[in-house]
Amino acid sequence: MTGPDPGLRGARIGVAGEPEGASISAPSLRLGRRVRRLFTYPTTGPLGALIVIFIVFSVGTSTFLNAGNMSLIAQQSVVIGTLALGQTLIILVSGIDLADGAIMVLGTVVAGSYASHASPLMAMALGLLACVLTAAANGVVIAWFRLPPFIATLGMYTVIAAGARVYTDSRSFPINFRPPRRAWVRTRCQRLHRDLWNDVVGRAHACLGLRA
């Protein structure tokens, strides 16, 4: 008389005489694997946090989803988003640039100083030229002298930040643009955009049961 097979000693038998793990359907297993694989991506955490913050502020306040607030968020994200795009390209080639913020400040003050008394297009061109020249100087120092990008851009950050402060003499530049000739067209378009956005947000509130 032989005893039970040692390999089956730890197996548990289900109701239908099959191992307990066999009762789990294949689609459920595939769904679980996909969910676990989703959390392995580095963008899942920040994206989930952004969605949660968006929902919390939408429910907690009545002015978060209006057109003015969305426009303000978009305007404030332009600068950081533009710098992030450039920094991403540098990181993809195993580099780093600590001076991109200072370069942006230098280009801004150059454009602002000329926009107060010259053509806005000329001011934008001069600001862009200042950014290109200082960024090219960064590249020359790193490529020609074989310095580590961290050290080179850190030193250039200090130089550019001090140069921008000296250039502006720590003062601001007031910019006064002329109003457009057809201001009523612009006002009408802004009003139409605001009404359309408020209508979309109102319908979303009604569908989701959010507080108006």
C-alpha positions as CSV (number, residue, x, y, z in Angstrom):
1,M,0.0,0.0,0.0
2,T,1.5,3.3,-1.1
3,G,1.0,6.7,0.6
4,P,-0.2,9.9,-1.0
5,D,2.0,11.6,-3.6
6,P,4.3,14.1,-1.8
7,G,3.9,16.5,-4.8
8,L,0.1,16.7,-4.2
9,R,0.4,17.0,-0.4
10,G,0.0,20.8,-0.4
11,A,-2.7,21.0,-3.1
12,R,-6.2,21.9,-2.0
13,I,-9.2,20.3,-3.8
14,G,-12.1,22.4,-4.9
15,V,-15.8,21.6,-5.0
16,A,-15.7,20.0,-8.4
17,G,-12.5,17.9,-7.6
18,E,-10.1,20.5,-9.2
19,P,-7.5,22.5,-7.5
20,E,-8.8,25.7,-6.0
21,G,-6.7,28.0,-8.3
22,A,-8.4,26.5,-11.3
23,S,-11.7,28.2,-10.3
24,I,-10.3,31.6,-11.3
25,S,-11.3,32.4,-14.9
26,A,-8.7,33.3,-17.5
27,P,-10.1,36.8,-18.2
28,S,-9.8,37.6,-14.5
29,L,-6.2,36.5,-14.5
30,R,-5.4,38.6,-17.6
31,L,-7.1,41.7,-16.1
32,G,-5.1,41.3,-12.9
33,R,-1.9,41.1,-14.8
34,R,-2.8,44.2,-16.9
35,V,-3.6,46.2,-13.7
36,R,-0.3,45.2,-12.1
37,R,1.6,46.0,-15.3
38,L,-0.1,49.4,-15.4
39,F,1.4,50.3,-12.0
40,T,4.9,49.5,-13.2
41,Y,4.9,52.6,-15.5
42,P,6.6,55.6,-13.9
43,T,3.8,58.0,-15.3
44,T,0.9,56.1,-13.6
45,G,1.5,57.7,-10.1
46,P,1.7,61.3,-11.2
47,L,-1.2,60.9,-13.6
48,G,-3.3,59.3,-10.9
49,A,-2.4,62.1,-8.4
50,L,-3.3,64.7,-11.0
51,I,-6.7,63.1,-11.6
52,V,-7.4,62.9,-7.9
53,I,-6.5,66.6,-7.4
54,F,-8.6,67.6,-10.3
55,I,-11.6,65.8,-8.9
56,V,-11.2,67.1,-5.4
57,F,-10.9,70.7,-6.5
58,S,-13.8,70.3,-8.9
59,V,-16.0,69.0,-6.1
60,G,-14.7,71.4,-3.4
61,T,-14.9,74.7,-5.2
62,S,-17.4,76.2,-7.6
63,T,-14.9,78.3,-9.6
64,F,-12.2,75.7,-10.5
65,L,-13.8,74.6,-13.8
66,N,-14.7,78.0,-15.1
67,A,-13.1,79.5,-18.2
68,G,-11.1,82.1,-16.4
69,N,-9.4,79.6,-14.1
70,M,-8.7,77.1,-16.8
71,S,-7.2,79.9,-18.9
72,L,-5.0,81.0,-16.0
73,I,-3.8,77.5,-15.4
74,A,-2.9,77.1,-19.1
75,Q,-1.0,80.4,-19.1
76,Q,1.0,79.5,-16.0
77,S,1.8,76.1,-17.4
78,V,3.3,77.4,-20.6
79,V,6.6,78.5,-19.1
80,I,7.2,75.4,-17.0
81,G,6.0,73.2,-19.9
82,T,8.4,74.8,-22.4
83,L,11.4,74.4,-20.0
84,A,10.4,70.8,-19.3
85,L,10.3,69.9,-23.0
86,G,13.9,71.2,-23.4
87,Q,15.1,69.5,-20.2
88,T,13.5,66.2,-21.4
89,L,15.5,66.3,-24.6
90,I,18.7,66.8,-22.7
91,I,18.0,64.1,-20.2
92,L,17.2,61.6,-23.0
93,V,20.9,62.0,-24.1
94,S,22.2,61.4,-20.6
95,G,22.8,65.1,-19.9
96,I,21.5,67.8,-17.5
97,D,21.0,71.5,-17.7
98,L,20.8,73.5,-14.5
99,A,20.8,76.9,-16.4
100,D,17.6,76.6,-18.4
101,G,15.7,78.6,-15.8
102,A,18.3,81.4,-15.8
103,I,18.4,81.4,-19.6
104,M,14.6,81.9,-19.6
105,V,14.9,84.8,-17.2
106,L,17.6,86.5,-19.3
107,G,15.5,86.1,-22.5
108,T,12.5,87.5,-20.7
109,V,14.2,90.6,-19.4
110,V,15.8,91.3,-22.7
111,A,12.5,91.0,-24.5
112,G,10.8,93.1,-21.9
113,S,13.3,95.9,-22.0
114,Y,12.9,96.3,-25.8
115,A,9.1,95.7,-25.8
116,S,8.6,98.9,-23.8
117,H,9.9,101.2,-26.6
118,A,10.3,99.0,-29.7
119,S,8.3,96.6,-31.8
120,P,7.0,93.5,-30.0
121,L,8.3,91.2,-32.8
122,M,11.8,92.8,-32.5
123,A,11.7,92.3,-28.7
124,M,10.7,88.6,-29.1
125,A,13.5,88.1,-31.7
126,L,16.1,89.7,-29.4
127,G,15.0,87.6,-26.4
128,L,15.1,84.4,-28.5
129,L,18.6,85.4,-29.7
130,A,19.8,85.9,-26.2
131,C,18.5,82.5,-25.2
132,V,20.1,80.8,-28.2
133,L,23.5,82.4,-27.6
134,T,23.7,81.6,-23.9
135,A,22.5,78.0,-24.6
136,A,25.1,77.6,-27.3
137,A,27.7,78.9,-24.9
138,N,26.7,76.1,-22.6
139,G,27.0,73.5,-25.3
140,V,30.5,74.8,-26.4
141,V,31.8,74.7,-22.9
142,I,30.6,71.1,-22.4
143,A,31.6,69.8,-25.8
144,W,34.8,71.6,-26.4
145,F,36.3,71.6,-22.9
146,R,34.9,68.2,-22.0
147,L,33.4,69.5,-18.7
148,P,30.7,67.6,-16.9
149,P,27.3,69.0,-17.8
150,F,26.4,69.4,-14.1
151,I,29.4,71.5,-13.3
152,A,29.3,73.6,-16.5
153,T,25.6,74.4,-16.3
154,L,25.8,75.2,-12.6
155,G,28.5,77.7,-13.2
156,M,26.7,79.1,-16.2
157,Y,23.5,79.4,-14.1
158,T,25.3,81.7,-11.7
159,V,26.8,83.8,-14.4
160,I,23.6,84.2,-16.3
161,A,21.5,85.0,-13.2
162,A,24.0,87.6,-12.2
163,G,24.2,89.0,-15.7
164,A,20.4,89.3,-15.9
165,R,20.3,91.2,-12.6
166,V,23.1,93.6,-13.8
167,Y,21.3,94.1,-17.1
168,T,18.0,95.1,-15.5
169,D,19.6,96.9,-12.6
170,S,17.0,95.1,-10.4
171,R,14.1,97.1,-11.9
172,S,11.0,96.1,-13.8
173,F,10.0,97.1,-17.3
174,P,6.4,98.2,-17.8
175,I,4.9,97.1,-21.1
176,N,1.9,98.9,-22.6
177,F,0.5,97.3,-25.7
178,R,-1.9,99.3,-28.0
179,P,-5.4,98.0,-28.0
180,P,-6.5,96.3,-31.2
181,R,-8.5,98.3,-33.7
182,R,-11.3,95.8,-33.8
183,A,-11.5,95.4,-30.0
184,W,-15.2,94.5,-30.2
185,V,-14.4,91.4,-32.3
186,R,-11.9,90.2,-29.7
187,T,-14.4,90.9,-26.9
188,R,-17.1,89.0,-28.7
189,C,-14.9,86.0,-29.3
190,Q,-13.8,85.9,-25.7
191,R,-17.4,86.1,-24.5
192,L,-18.5,83.3,-26.9
193,H,-15.6,81.2,-25.7
194,R,-16.5,81.8,-22.0
195,D,-20.2,81.0,-22.6
196,L,-19.4,77.9,-24.5
197,W,-17.0,76.7,-21.8
198,N,-19.4,77.4,-19.0
199,D,-22.2,75.5,-20.9
200,V,-19.9,72.5,-21.2
201,V,-18.9,72.6,-17.6
202,G,-22.5,73.0,-16.5
203,R,-23.5,69.9,-18.4
204,A,-20.6,68.0,-17.0
205,H,-21.7,69.0,-13.5
206,A,-25.2,67.9,-14.2
207,C,-24.1,64.5,-15.6
208,L,-21.6,63.8,-12.8
209,G,-23.7,65.3,-10.0
210,L,-21.0,67.7,-9.0
211,R,-21.8,70.9,-7.1
212,A,-22.2,73.9,-9.4
